Amino acid sequence: MTDINCPCGKATYRIDESLIGKSFQCTVCGRILSMSPSVPGASALRQIKSVTVPVGEAKMYICVKCNTFVEQPVRFSVKPKRCPQGHRLGSRLTGPNTERSFGVSFLIGALTTVGCLVALGLMLVSFGADLETVRIISIIGMLVILVLGVLMLREGSVRAKAGGPAAKLAAKSYGWGTGTLVTLAVGLVVGVIQALST
């Protein structure tokens, strides 16, 4: 075994010396490292002993169906990135299948919900809709946001129960869903207060 440092200076790999002539991809910068026989201790990546990664720089995809990490996603034409088995590496609700903390996801969910509510309000004002139409469209919009929030929480529950790498995506779904629902609840309370005060 020997230690190999990636030229990016952010990752160190402990390499087995039995597979000289292979290559592997750095999990931090994505650079392909070719291990030629002329390099002492050269081989393919067998196991990572230690990787020093500044927070936010590494981006490891996770395939939920295979329940494995994917170091080298593939892309077919303009379609989203997929694992070598062809499974989509992303969720239609929360985007790419990469790990993200609950707090960051909560903030993203909250800001996204605020943006949707503001956009809905501006749209209704610009079209000069009457009060009854505004109420109906507002209710429909809030119901859609409510359903999306619940679906995100359900997605988080499914991923948490799956265990393995897939469980690392649970915090992202839980955070996004919670942020969405909390922001929606705050919006409803503010709306009710304004309605009662008029």
Secondary structure, DSSP 4 states (H G I P E B T S, - for coil): -EEEE-TTSS-EEEE-TT-TT-EEE-TTT--EEE--TTSTT-------SB----TTT---EEETTTTEEESS-EE-TTSPEE-TT--B-EETTTEESB---HHHHHHHHHHHHHHHHHHHHHHHHHHT--HHHHHHHHHHHHHHHHHHHHHHHHHHHHHHHH-GGGGGGHHHHHHHHHHHHHHHHHHHHHHHHHHHH-
